[in-house]
Amino acid sequence: MRFLHPERDERLELTLDEVFLVPGLFEGTSRTEVDLRPLDFPGGSHPLVSANMNAVTGKRMAETMARLGGLGVLPQDMDLATVRRIVAHIKAAHPRYDTPLVVTPTATLRDVQGIIRKRNHDMVVVCDEERRPVGLITQADLRDRDQYTPARRIMSRDLVTLPDGISNRDAYLRLEEARVRAAPVVDAAGRVRGVLTRDDATRLEVLEPALDSEGKLMVAAALGISSRTVERARALREAGVDAVVVDTAHGHQRRMLEAVEAIRAALGDAVPLIAGNVCTAAGTLDLLAAGADVVKVNVGPGAMCTTRMQTGAGRPTFSSVRACAEAARARGGHVWADGGVRHPRDVALYLAAGAARVVIGTMLAGTYESPGDFKEDREGALYKVNYGMASARAVEDRSADLDPFERAKRALFREGISTSRIYLREGRASVGDIVTEIVTGLRSAFTYVGALDCAAFHERAVVGVQSLAGFHEGTPHGAVRR
């Protein structure tokens, strides 16, 4: 990467909003030629990572991210038994079909109501004891019904099913002809294997699943710094995670370096080791020297983070990632850009600055796949609650095993928002909507720069600096004109 005006721009500390990509010659023929596979370690068809935030990544998010070619990182506060259960579920999940919501014919409407909002496709499959679908239930079937009505009385028996192994094109056309959004996929014996939607039939043409060496979906997990760090790292590896993320707000500290060294000694090279967060070349080099393969970069830009306002510490996002990526490259390491993503352009700029992957948090928090149930405000609009991982709420959860006085002391030190509402938005209701928007934007960005893969994109990128007016000039402003 080079600056358009290096004599001036090299000295500036820049945010994502203050920079732009300068178009160059593209010698390819199509955006479909672009290869977005990350450069840090095998697995994934694109560089998107869902953040290890309690309100962002759980079983559903991690599974879907992997199926759509990304990587989900389970939070460090998650109980180990829960981690084991989730990892086992993800490893058993179908790499192409969504895991169906299944009830028996004797299940009640109340049972159905408890799970139907867990999927964007708005469908629960009613199956017999052999897992053969006998009916379907959607939100429309639940209106004006007693909550103890059995599923068999309200389900639709007019089933549309898809055979296992059907092509994406044929599946889409069949669903289009039947005028349904989704359908169960069944094997030769008629047992349900999963669910395929029209949206996913098209998405899976450009998004390949992130698979491990055994062809199973990938998942990562995080851990913090404590006296049991090495023990937990071993447990995560034994559970089957594909990468371990050592995470703390200020990653350039002695305890972090000691933890990374100890984990590396305990795990060897069994899994990639990611550590952070830092925002300087010195912090990056120290973590790599301690044994990290990848360094997580940025301090303070997250939507739920108050670190910069609370402490004054941090660094503008683009310059932070660029400086750390240059240092990492010199040592044969890589960096992940963490925080501050609001638009697909932000991911492209992070990759131009040298990031191998980009971590996304709040942008994914208001989707069907994020943990927690939807709530309704007074106007009936759906939302989910989001909170920072250094907030008072997160600190309280993390110190639940301590006595009340110790918990009260720890609660004094908080650097995050404890609650916010992330509303369900049309066009961004599912992680698939958001991943597709970003990935298609990235493919186009690569062609504008004139690159066919991530290495070439960073090498060829020319970045200019713009005013705030320049940024706003590039935002859509023609939706409504009077």
C-alpha positions as CSV (number, residue, x, y, z in Angstrom):
1,M,0.0,0.0,0.0
2,R,1.2,3.5,-0.7
3,F,-0.3,6.9,-0.1
4,L,-1.4,9.2,-3.0
5,H,0.6,12.0,-1.5
6,P,3.2,10.3,0.7
7,E,5.2,13.4,1.6
8,R,2.2,14.7,3.6
9,D,0.0,11.7,4.3
10,E,2.7,9.4,5.8
11,R,2.9,11.7,8.9
12,L,-0.9,11.8,9.6
13,E,-2.9,9.7,12.1
14,L,-5.9,8.7,10.1
15,T,-9.3,7.1,10.7
16,L,-11.3,5.0,8.2
17,D,-13.5,8.0,7.3
18,E,-10.5,10.1,6.3
19,V,-9.1,7.8,3.6
20,F,-10.2,6.4,0.3
21,L,-9.0,4.0,-2.4
22,V,-7.8,5.4,-5.7
23,P,-9.1,3.4,-8.7
24,G,-6.5,1.7,-10.9
25,L,-6.3,-0.6,-13.9
26,F,-8.1,-4.0,-13.6
27,E,-6.9,-6.5,-16.1
28,G,-9.3,-9.3,-15.2
29,T,-12.7,-9.9,-16.7
30,S,-15.1,-10.3,-13.8
31,R,-15.5,-9.8,-10.0
32,T,-16.1,-13.5,-9.7
33,E,-12.4,-14.1,-10.4
34,V,-11.5,-12.4,-7.1
35,D,-10.1,-14.7,-4.4
36,L,-10.8,-13.3,-0.9
37,R,-9.2,-16.2,1.1
38,P,-7.3,-14.8,4.1
39,L,-3.5,-15.0,4.2
40,D,-3.0,-15.8,7.9
41,F,-4.1,-19.5,8.1
42,P,-6.2,-21.9,6.0
43,G,-10.0,-21.8,6.3
44,G,-12.6,-19.4,5.0
45,S,-13.5,-17.9,1.7
46,H,-13.3,-14.4,3.0
47,P,-11.7,-12.4,5.8
48,L,-14.8,-11.7,8.0
49,V,-14.7,-12.6,11.7
50,S,-17.6,-12.2,14.2
51,A,-16.4,-10.7,17.4
52,N,-16.0,-12.6,20.7
53,M,-18.7,-10.4,22.3
54,N,-21.4,-12.0,24.4
55,A,-24.2,-10.2,22.5
56,V,-22.7,-11.1,19.1
57,T,-21.3,-14.6,18.8
58,G,-22.9,-17.7,20.1
59,K,-23.8,-21.1,18.6
60,R,-26.0,-19.7,15.9
61,M,-23.7,-16.9,14.8
62,A,-20.6,-19.1,14.8
63,E,-22.3,-21.8,12.8
64,T,-23.7,-19.4,10.2
65,M,-20.5,-17.4,9.9
66,A,-18.6,-20.6,9.1
67,R,-21.2,-21.9,6.6
68,L,-21.0,-18.5,4.8
69,G,-17.2,-18.7,4.7
70,G,-16.2,-16.6,7.7
71,L,-15.1,-17.4,11.3
72,G,-17.0,-16.9,14.6
73,V,-15.1,-16.4,17.9
74,L,-16.9,-17.6,21.0
75,P,-16.6,-15.2,23.9
76,Q,-14.1,-15.7,26.8
77,D,-16.9,-15.5,29.4
78,M,-18.7,-18.6,28.1
79,D,-18.7,-21.6,30.4
80,L,-16.5,-24.4,29.2
81,A,-19.3,-26.9,29.2
82,T,-21.2,-24.5,26.9
83,V,-18.2,-24.1,24.6
84,R,-17.9,-27.9,24.3
85,R,-21.6,-28.3,23.5
86,I,-21.5,-25.5,20.9
87,V,-18.3,-26.7,19.2
88,A,-19.7,-30.2,19.0
89,H,-22.9,-28.9,17.5
90,I,-21.0,-26.8,14.9
91,K,-18.7,-29.7,13.9
92,A,-21.8,-31.9,13.4
93,A,-23.7,-29.2,11.4
94,H,-24.1,-29.6,7.7
95,P,-21.7,-27.4,5.8
96,R,-24.3,-26.3,3.2
97,Y,-27.7,-26.5,4.8
98,D,-29.0,-24.5,7.7
99,T,-29.8,-26.4,10.9
100,P,-33.6,-26.8,10.9
101,L,-35.9,-25.8,13.8
102,V,-37.7,-29.1,14.5
103,V,-40.7,-29.9,16.7
104,T,-42.9,-33.0,17.0
105,P,-46.6,-33.0,16.1
106,T,-47.5,-33.0,19.8
107,A,-45.4,-29.9,20.5
108,T,-47.5,-26.9,21.5
109,L,-47.8,-23.5,19.9
110,R,-45.9,-22.2,22.9
111,D,-43.0,-24.5,22.1
112,V,-43.0,-23.1,18.5
113,Q,-43.2,-19.5,19.6
114,G,-40.1,-20.0,21.7
115,I,-37.9,-20.9,18.7
116,I,-39.5,-19.5,15.6
117,R,-37.6,-16.2,15.8
118,K,-34.3,-18.0,15.9
119,R,-34.2,-18.1,12.1
120,N,-34.7,-15.4,9.4
121,H,-36.6,-17.9,7.2
122,D,-39.5,-17.9,9.6
123,M,-40.1,-21.7,9.4
124,V,-40.4,-24.6,11.9
125,V,-40.4,-28.1,10.6
126,V,-42.7,-30.6,12.2
127,C,-41.2,-34.1,12.1
128,D,-42.2,-37.6,13.1
129,E,-40.1,-39.8,15.3
130,E,-37.9,-40.7,12.3
131,R,-37.2,-37.0,11.6
132,R,-39.3,-37.1,8.4
133,P,-41.1,-33.8,7.8
134,V,-44.9,-34.0,8.1
135,G,-45.7,-30.3,8.2
136,L,-44.5,-26.7,8.4
137,I,-45.3,-23.8,10.7
138,T,-44.7,-20.1,10.0
139,Q,-45.5,-17.0,11.9
140,A,-48.8,-16.7,9.9
141,D,-50.0,-20.0,11.4
142,L,-49.6,-18.7,14.9
143,R,-52.1,-15.8,14.8
144,D,-55.1,-15.9,17.0
145,R,-54.3,-19.4,18.4
146,D,-54.3,-20.8,21.9
147,Q,-50.7,-21.3,23.1
148,Y,-51.4,-24.9,24.0
149,T,-52.7,-25.8,20.5
150,P,-50.7,-28.8,19.3
151,A,-48.5,-28.4,16.2
152,R,-50.4,-31.0,14.2
153,R,-53.5,-28.8,14.3
154,I,-51.9,-25.7,12.9
155,M,-49.2,-27.0,10.6
156,S,-49.4,-26.8,6.8
157,R,-49.3,-30.3,5.3
158,D,-48.7,-29.0,1.8
159,L,-45.0,-29.6,1.9
160,V,-42.3,-28.5,-0.5
161,T,-39.0,-30.4,0.0
162,L,-35.7,-30.4,-1.7
163,P,-33.5,-33.6,-2.3
164,D,-30.1,-33.7,-0.7
165,G,-27.4,-32.7,-3.1
166,I,-29.6,-30.5,-5.3
167,S,-27.7,-27.7,-7.1
168,N,-28.1,-24.2,-5.9
169,R,-29.6,-23.2,-9.2
170,D,-32.2,-26.0,-9.2
171,A,-33.1,-25.4,-5.6
172,Y,-33.6,-21.7,-6.3
173,L,-35.8,-22.3,-9.3
174,R,-37.9,-24.9,-7.4
175,L,-38.4,-22.6,-4.5
176,E,-39.3,-19.7,-6.8
177,E,-41.8,-21.8,-8.7
178,A,-43.4,-22.9,-5.4
179,R,-43.4,-19.3,-4.2
180,V,-41.8,-20.2,-0.8
181,R,-38.7,-18.6,0.8
182,A,-37.3,-21.9,2.2
183,A,-37.8,-25.6,2.3
184,P,-36.5,-28.7,4.2
185,V,-33.8,-30.7,2.5
186,V,-34.4,-34.5,2.8
187,D,-32.2,-37.5,2.2
188,A,-33.2,-40.6,0.2
189,A,-35.1,-42.0,3.2
190,G,-37.1,-38.8,3.6
191,R,-35.3,-37.6,6.8
192,V,-34.7,-33.9,7.2
193,R,-31.1,-32.9,6.6
194,G,-31.4,-29.2,6.9
195,V,-33.1,-26.2,5.4
196,L,-32.2,-24.2,2.3
197,T,-33.5,-20.8,1.5
198,R,-33.7,-18.9,-1.8
199,D,-31.2,-16.4,-0.4
200,D,-28.7,-19.0,0.6
201,A,-29.0,-20.8,-2.7
202,T,-27.7,-17.7,-4.4
203,R,-25.2,-16.7,-1.6
204,L,-23.6,-20.1,-1.7
205,E,-22.6,-19.5,-5.3
206,V,-20.1,-16.8,-4.1
207,L,-19.5,-17.9,-0.5
208,E,-17.7,-21.2,0.2
209,P,-17.9,-22.6,3.8
210,A,-15.0,-22.3,6.1
211,L,-14.0,-26.0,6.7
212,D,-11.3,-27.7,8.7
213,S,-9.0,-30.5,7.4
214,E,-11.8,-33.0,8.0
215,G,-14.4,-31.0,6.1
216,K,-16.3,-29.7,9.1
217,L,-17.3,-26.1,9.9
218,M,-14.6,-24.1,11.7
219,V,-15.0,-22.2,14.9
220,A,-12.7,-20.2,17.2
221,A,-12.9,-19.4,20.9
222,A,-11.5,-16.6,23.1
223,L,-10.1,-16.6,26.6
224,G,-8.9,-13.9,28.9
225,I,-5.9,-13.5,31.2
226,S,-6.1,-15.4,34.5
227,S,-4.4,-18.0,36.7
228,R,-6.3,-20.6,34.7
229,T,-5.4,-19.3,31.2
230,V,-3.3,-22.3,30.2
231,E,-5.8,-24.8,31.6
232,R,-8.6,-23.1,29.6
233,A,-6.5,-23.0,26.4
234,R,-5.9,-26.7,26.7
235,A,-9.6,-27.3,27.2
236,L,-10.6,-25.2,24.2
237,R,-8.2,-27.2,22.0
238,E,-9.5,-30.5,23.4
239,A,-13.0,-29.3,22.6
240,G,-12.0,-28.9,19.0
241,V,-11.7,-25.2,18.3
242,D,-9.8,-24.3,15.2
243,A,-8.1,-21.1,16.6
244,V,-7.6,-19.6,20.1
245,V,-7.9,-15.9,20.7
246,V,-6.2,-14.4,23.8
247,D,-8.1,-11.2,24.4
248,T,-7.8,-8.2,26.7
249,A,-8.4,-4.5,26.3
250,H,-4.7,-3.6,26.7
251,G,-2.8,-6.4,25.1
252,H,0.7,-4.8,25.4
253,Q,1.3,-5.7,29.0
254,R,3.6,-8.2,30.8
255,R,0.8,-10.5,31.9
256,M,-0.4,-10.9,28.3
257,L,3.0,-11.6,27.0
258,E,3.5,-14.3,29.8
259,A,0.1,-15.8,29.0
260,V,0.8,-16.0,25.2
261,E,4.2,-17.7,26.0
262,A,2.6,-20.2,28.3
263,I,-0.2,-21.0,25.9
264,R,2.2,-21.5,23.0
265,A,4.3,-23.8,25.1
266,A,1.2,-25.8,26.1
267,L,-0.4,-26.1,22.7
268,G,2.6,-26.0,20.4
269,D,1.6,-25.4,16.8
270,A,-1.7,-27.3,17.2
271,V,-3.9,-24.3,16.4
272,P,-3.3,-20.7,15.3
273,L,-2.9,-18.3,18.3
274,I,-4.3,-14.8,18.0
275,A,-3.6,-12.2,20.7
276,G,-4.6,-8.6,21.3
277,N,-5.5,-5.8,21.4
278,V,-2.7,-3.4,20.6
279,C,-2.3,-0.4,18.4
280,T,1.4,0.1,18.0
281,A,4.3,-1.7,16.1
282,A,6.0,-2.3,19.4
283,G,3.0,-4.1,20.9
284,T,2.7,-6.1,17.7
285,L,6.3,-7.2,17.7
286,D,6.2,-8.1,21.4
287,L,3.1,-10.4,21.0
288,L,4.6,-12.1,18.0
289,A,7.9,-12.6,19.8
290,A,5.9,-14.2,22.7
291,G,4.4,-16.7,20.3
292,A,1.3,-15.2,18.7
293,D,0.7,-16.0,15.0
294,V,-1.8,-13.1,14.6
295,V,-2.1,-9.9,16.5
296,K,-5.5,-8.3,17.0
297,V,-5.3,-4.5,16.4
298,N,-7.2,-1.4,17.6
299,V,-7.9,0.2,21.0
300,G,-11.1,2.1,21.4
301,P,-13.0,2.3,18.1
302,G,-15.8,-0.2,18.9
303,A,-19.4,1.1,19.0
304,M,-19.7,-0.2,22.6
305,C,-16.3,1.0,23.8
306,T,-15.7,4.1,25.9
307,T,-11.9,3.6,26.4
308,R,-10.8,6.7,24.5
309,M,-13.3,8.9,26.3
310,Q,-12.5,7.3,29.6
311,T,-8.7,7.2,29.3
312,G,-7.6,9.2,26.3
313,A,-5.7,6.1,25.1
314,G,-6.0,4.5,21.7
315,R,-5.1,5.4,18.1
316,P,-7.1,6.2,14.9
317,T,-8.1,3.0,13.1
318,F,-6.5,3.1,9.7
319,S,-3.1,4.3,11.0
320,S,-3.2,1.8,13.8
321,V,-3.8,-1.2,11.5
322,R,-1.2,0.0,8.9
323,A,1.6,0.4,11.5
324,C,0.9,-2.9,13.1
325,A,0.5,-4.8,9.8
326,E,3.9,-3.4,8.6
327,A,5.6,-4.6,11.8
328,A,3.9,-8.0,11.6
329,R,4.8,-8.5,8.0
330,A,8.5,-7.9,8.8
331,R,8.3,-10.8,11.3
332,G,6.3,-13.1,9.1
333,G,3.1,-12.5,11.2
334,H,-0.3,-11.1,10.5
335,V,-2.9,-8.8,12.1
336,W,-6.7,-8.7,12.5
337,A,-8.4,-5.3,12.4
338,D,-10.9,-5.1,15.3
339,G,-13.6,-2.6,15.6
340,G,-15.1,0.4,13.9
341,V,-16.7,-1.3,10.9
342,R,-19.9,0.4,9.8
343,H,-19.8,-0.1,6.0
344,P,-18.3,-2.6,3.5
345,R,-15.7,0.2,2.5
346,D,-14.3,-0.1,6.1
347,V,-13.4,-3.7,5.5
348,A,-11.7,-2.9,2.2
349,L,-9.7,-0.1,3.7
350,Y,-8.5,-2.4,6.6
351,L,-7.4,-5.0,4.0
352,A,-5.6,-2.3,2.1
353,A,-3.8,-1.3,5.3
354,G,-2.5,-4.8,5.6
355,A,-5.1,-6.7,7.8
356,A,-5.5,-10.4,7.1
357,R,-9.0,-10.5,8.6
358,V,-11.5,-8.0,10.0
359,V,-13.5,-8.5,13.2
360,I,-17.1,-7.2,13.2
361,G,-19.2,-6.7,16.3
362,T,-22.1,-4.4,16.7
363,M,-22.9,-4.5,13.0
364,L,-24.0,-8.2,13.6
365,A,-25.6,-7.7,17.0
366,G,-29.1,-7.0,15.7
367,T,-29.5,-10.1,13.6
368,Y,-31.5,-13.3,13.9
369,E,-28.3,-15.2,14.5
370,S,-26.9,-13.1,17.4
371,P,-27.4,-14.5,20.9
372,G,-30.5,-13.6,22.9
373,D,-34.2,-13.1,22.0
374,F,-35.7,-10.2,20.2
375,K,-37.5,-7.7,22.3
376,E,-40.3,-5.2,21.3
377,D,-40.3,-1.5,22.0
378,R,-43.5,0.4,22.6
379,E,-44.1,0.8,18.9
380,G,-43.7,-3.0,18.3
381,A,-40.2,-2.6,16.6
382,L,-37.9,-5.6,17.2
383,Y,-34.5,-5.1,18.7
384,K,-31.7,-7.0,20.6
385,V,-29.6,-5.7,23.5
386,N,-25.9,-5.2,22.9
387,Y,-23.2,-4.3,25.4
388,G,-19.4,-3.8,25.5
389,M,-17.0,-6.5,26.8
390,A,-15.4,-4.0,29.2
391,S,-18.7,-2.6,30.4
392,A,-20.0,-2.8,34.0
393,R,-22.4,-5.5,32.9
394,A,-19.7,-7.6,31.3
395,V,-17.4,-7.1,34.3
396,E,-20.2,-8.2,36.7
397,D,-20.8,-11.3,34.7
398,R,-17.1,-12.1,34.5
399,S,-16.7,-11.7,38.3
400,A,-19.8,-13.7,39.3
401,D,-17.8,-16.2,41.4
402,L,-16.2,-13.5,43.6
403,D,-17.8,-12.2,46.8
404,P,-20.0,-9.1,46.6
405,F,-17.3,-6.7,47.8
406,E,-14.8,-7.8,45.2
407,R,-17.4,-7.6,42.5
408,A,-18.3,-4.1,43.6
409,K,-14.6,-3.0,43.4
410,R,-14.2,-4.4,40.0
411,A,-17.3,-2.7,38.8
412,L,-15.6,0.6,39.4
413,F,-13.3,0.0,36.4
414,R,-15.5,0.0,33.2
415,E,-14.8,1.1,29.7
416,G,-17.9,0.2,27.8
417,I,-21.6,0.8,27.3
418,S,-23.7,-1.7,29.4
419,T,-26.8,-1.7,27.3
420,S,-27.9,-0.5,23.9
421,R,-30.7,-1.3,21.5
422,I,-29.7,-2.7,18.1
423,Y,-32.9,-2.7,16.0
424,L,-33.7,-5.3,13.3
425,R,-33.2,-3.6,10.0
426,E,-34.6,-4.5,6.6
427,G,-31.8,-5.8,4.4
428,R,-29.6,-6.5,7.4
429,A,-31.9,-8.8,9.4
430,S,-29.5,-11.8,9.1
431,V,-25.8,-12.3,9.1
432,G,-26.2,-13.6,5.6
433,D,-27.5,-10.2,4.5
434,I,-24.5,-8.4,6.0
435,V,-21.8,-10.9,5.0
436,T,-23.1,-10.9,1.4
437,E,-23.2,-7.1,1.3
438,I,-19.6,-6.8,2.6
439,V,-18.2,-9.6,0.4
440,T,-19.7,-8.3,-2.8
441,G,-18.4,-4.9,-1.9
442,L,-15.0,-6.3,-1.4
443,R,-15.0,-8.1,-4.7
444,S,-15.8,-4.8,-6.4
445,A,-13.1,-3.0,-4.4
446,F,-10.5,-5.4,-5.5
447,T,-11.4,-4.8,-9.2
448,Y,-11.2,-1.0,-8.6
449,V,-7.7,-1.4,-7.2
450,G,-6.8,-3.9,-9.9
451,A,-6.2,-7.0,-7.7
452,L,-7.3,-10.6,-7.8
453,D,-6.3,-11.7,-4.3
454,C,-5.6,-10.2,-0.9
455,A,-1.9,-10.1,-1.3
456,A,-2.2,-8.2,-4.5
457,F,-4.8,-5.9,-3.1
458,H,-2.6,-4.7,-0.3
459,E,0.4,-4.4,-2.7
460,R,-1.5,-2.4,-5.3
461,A,-3.7,-0.2,-3.1
462,V,-3.2,3.5,-3.4
463,V,-4.8,5.4,-0.5
464,G,-5.7,9.1,-0.5
465,V,-6.7,11.4,2.4
466,Q,-10.0,13.3,2.3
467,S,-11.8,15.9,4.3
468,L,-15.1,15.2,6.2
469,A,-16.8,16.8,3.2
470,G,-15.1,14.4,0.9
471,F,-16.5,11.5,3.0
472,H,-20.0,12.8,3.0
473,E,-19.9,13.4,-0.7
474,G,-19.5,9.7,-1.2
475,T,-22.5,8.7,0.9
476,P,-25.9,8.0,-0.8
477,H,-28.0,11.1,-0.9
478,G,-30.6,10.6,-3.6
479,A,-33.2,8.4,-1.8
480,V,-35.7,11.2,-1.2
481,R,-35.7,14.5,-3.1
482,R,-38.4,17.2,-3.0
